[in-house]
Amino acid sequence: MKTLSTEAYTRACDFIYTKARPLECALFAFHFEGGVVDDVLTSLTPFQNEDGGFGHALEPDLRSPSSSAEASGIGLGLLKELFVPNDHPMVQSVVQYLLSTINQETNTWRVAPLDVNEYPHAPWWQDEGGSLNSTFDGYRVIPRAKIVGLLHYYADLVPQEWLASITEQTVSDIETIDPFGTGGGDDLVYALSLAEEETLAEEFRARVVARLREVVPDVVSYNPDEWGSYCISPLKIVTSPGSPVADLIWDAVQEHLDYQIDRQSSEGAWDPVWSWGDFYPDVWPHACQEWQGRLTLETLTTMRSFSRLGEQS
């Protein structure tokens, strides 16, 4: 079993502090070096709009300044990660944004802002006459599953009857949607975020976990030759030993951890396994560097959860 050496860890730290966004720098300081929450909130504030939602390339592949459900889910997830309480203005405003922007007929959120095409973005975010709705299966899992899980964490801010109803609808869709676990497996990641929400009622969690355990072993990539491309890689699905599907692909996860240790760049970063191709070639290098910062932080966090940081663990 490989561990990330002290020298490799130091290179990763140096990359974050010199090349990553202030947000990832503050998050790294908070999680690894005893940094304070207020520094992270200060760096997160510029991503939040007056309407309460998040935008401004918080998701680096989606660069519209306008608020979106996708970016707002990321923002609310970070607030939860920092244990920011219900009464904080950033929490209250983003929750109100989500409540006010849901499609009342379908109980879903449009994943990207309406002006997505007007700003640089990855090709899979291009919306041609409503194509995103089809691409993301009517938004039944992405972004809804993640958002519903987060709203359970901040349940005091939302109507309880409505929350129970939308949770039932989301869980039912996860159980029945077919195919499930396609492409890069993002739908599985969003479903997992719901299943891993500690405040979710056990009856809901058990149903989501059952569906995930049914699907994951057959769709995850066990081939290291594929892990350098956008696929359903083991560590995309299992980011900590406590994952409800970790035991199903445990050996592949351990092999992928070894692979990731070897894959660190000479700069100390972990690079995205995707690109924008011919889309906005002048903007992609900037977005790529933002992803490098975020992925490096995520990789260090995963390595630590699996006790792969050597002396730093």
N, C-alpha and C positions, 0 to 999 in steps of 0.2 A: 504494500500500500504506500503510495507516494504522499508526501506532504509538501506544501509550499515552503520553500526555504526562506530564511530570514532576508536574504538578499533579494529574492523575488518579491517578498512582501513589501520590502522597502521601496522597490521600484514601482510597485502598484500604488503605494501611498504617495510617492512623489508625482506620479502621473495625475492622480486625483487633484492634488493641491496645485499643480501647475497648469493642467490642461482641462480639467472638468469645470462644469458650471459652478457658480457659488452655491447652488442648492445641493449638489452632490458633495461638495466640500464640507458644507455644514452638516449634512447627514452622516458623512464618514466620521467627522469629529464627534458627533453625538453618539454614534453607535460603537466607535472603537477607541475614542480618546477622551471620554468624559465631557464632551461638549454640551452646551446648554440648548434647551428647546427654543428659546427666544431667537437664537441665531438662525435656526432652521426656519422658523416662522418669518423672520425678516427676509430671508432669501426666497421663501415661497410666495410672499405677498405680491410681488410683481406679476405673477401668473394669474392672479384672481381679478376678475372684472367687477364693475359696479353692480352687475346683475347677480353677483354671487358665484357664478360659474367660473371655471378655470379654462384658460386657453393659452395663447402666446407661446406655442410650441413646448408646453409642458411635456407633451408627447412629441418627441423630436421629428417624427415623420409627418406630423400634422401641424402645419405652421401658421394657420390662421390665428389672428389675435382673438377671434370671437370665442365665446364659451361653447363648450360641447359636453355631451354626456361622457364621452371617453376621457377627456382631460379632467372633468370634474370628478369622475370616479378615481382617477389617479390622485388628484388633490385631496379628496376626502380620505383615501387610503393612507396618505402620508400623515394626515392629521390624526388618524387612528393610531398609526405606527408610533407617533409621538405622545400618545395618551392625552391628547388635547381634549378637554372636557366639553360637555354639551353646551355650556353657557358661553363658550368662546365665540366672538363675532364671526370668525372665519368659518367655524363649523356651522353656525346657525344660518349664515348667508348661503353657503353652498347647498345645504339641505333644502332651504326654501327654493333655491334655483331648481333643484331636481324635482321637487314637488310641483313647481309651476310649469315645468317644460315636458312633463310626461304626456304622451299621446293617450287621451282619455278613452279612446275607442279600443286601442290594442293593449294598453298598459305596458307600453314599451317606450324606450328613449331612442331617438335617432342618434346614431353613434357619433357622427361628425357634424360640424356646423354647416348651415346652408350655404355659406360662402367658401366652402372648402376648395372649390376649383379656382378661386381667385387668388390664391396664395400658394407658394411652393408646398409640395406634398409628395409622398410616395405614390407610385402608380396605383396601388391597391386602394388608396383613398379617393381616387377619381370617381366622381358621381356623374354618370351619364343617364339623364332622364330617370333618376330613381334607382339606378343599378345597385347602389349600396344596400338598399333594402333587400334585394335578392341575394347579393353577396354574403350578407350577414344574417340570412335566414329570418328576415323580418325583425331582427334585433331581439329575438326571444332569449338568447343566451348572452350574446355580446351586444351591448355592455350590461344588460339587465342583471345577470346573475351576480356580478361583482357589486353593483350598486345596491341590490336588495340585501346582500350580506352586510354591507356597510351600514345600511339603514337599520338593520337589527342591532348593530352596535350602538347606534345613536337613536334607539327606538323611542326615547322620551320626546323626541322632536317631531314624530310623525303619528298620524292617526293609526291606532292599533288595529282596527277592523280592516282598514285598507292594507296595512302591512301584511296581515295574515292572508288576505285575498291575493295580493300580488305574489307573495311567496308561494302559495299553492299553485298559482298559474305557472310560475317560473320552474318550480320543481317538476310539475307535470310535463312541461315542455322538454326539460332535460331528460326525463324518462322516455319520451316518445319520439323526439326528433331523430331523423334518420336521413343521411348518415350523420354520425356523431364522432368527432375526432378525425377531421380531414385536414388536408393542407399542412399547416404548421401546428395544428392542435390548439389554437388559441381558445376555441370553445371549451376544451377540456380544462384549460387554465382558469377560465372564468368560472366554470362550474366548481372547480376545486376551491376557489376563493370563497364561494358560498358554503361549501361543505366544511371548510376549515374555520368558519366564523364561530367563535366559542359561545356566542349568545344565541345562536340558532337553535330552535327547538329540536330535540333529538329525533322526533318523528320525521321532520324534514331532512335532517342530516343523513339519517339512515337510508332514505330513498335516493338521495343524490349519490352517496357513497356506493350504494349497490349498483347504480348505473355506471359509475366510473370504473368500478372493479370489474364489471362485465366487459367494458370496452378497452381499457388501457392496455392490457397485455397483448392485444391483437393489433394495435395501431402504433405503438411506440417503436422507434427505430432502434434496433440492436446492432446496427452496422456502423462502426466508427468511420467508415468512408463517407457516410452520409451526414455525420454530425457537423461538418463544416459548411453545410447548406441549410436552408430553412426547412426543417423537418420537425417531427415530434420526437425530440431527443429526450433521453431519460431525465436529465436535470431540468428540462423545461417543465416536466410534469412533477417531479419530486425534488423539492428545494430544501427539504429538511428530513431528518429521520422520522419525524412524527407524522409525515404525510399519510393519509388514509389508504394510499395505494403503494407505499414504499416497499412493503414486503413482496409485492407481486413482481417487481423489476429490480430487486435489490442488487443483484450481481451487475446488471447493466449500469445502474447508478454508480457503483464503485468504479467500474471501468471508465465511465464518463468523467468522474472526478480526476482520475489519473490523466485522461486525455486533456482536460481543461488545464491542468497544471503544466503540461507540456506546450499548450497552445498560447500561453502568455506571450505577448509581443516583446521585442527588445526594449520598447519604451516603457513596458510595465503594464500595458493595458490588455483588455480582452476586446476584440473587435466584433462588430455585428456580423452575422453570417448571411446578411442580405445587403442589397444595395438598391438604388433607385434606377439603375440602368441608364437610359437616355433621358430620364426625367430630371429637369432642373440640374444639369451637371455643375453649374456654378454654386449651387446651394448645398448639394449633397455632402461635400467635404466638411462643411460646418455642422450639418446634422449628424454626420458620422462621428465627429469628435464628441458631440454631446452624448451620443449613444455609447461611445467608448467609456466616458466617465461613469455613466449610469450602469453599464454592464460590468465594469471593473468593481464598482461598489457592490453590485448584486453577487458577483462571483466570490468576492472576499467574504460576504455574509454567508453564502452557501458553504464555502470551505470551512468557515468557523463552525457552522452548525454540525458538520460532519467530522469535526476535530481534525481538519487537514491543514491547519496553519502552523503546524510544528510548535516552535517555542512561543508563538504569538497566541496560541489557543488558551 
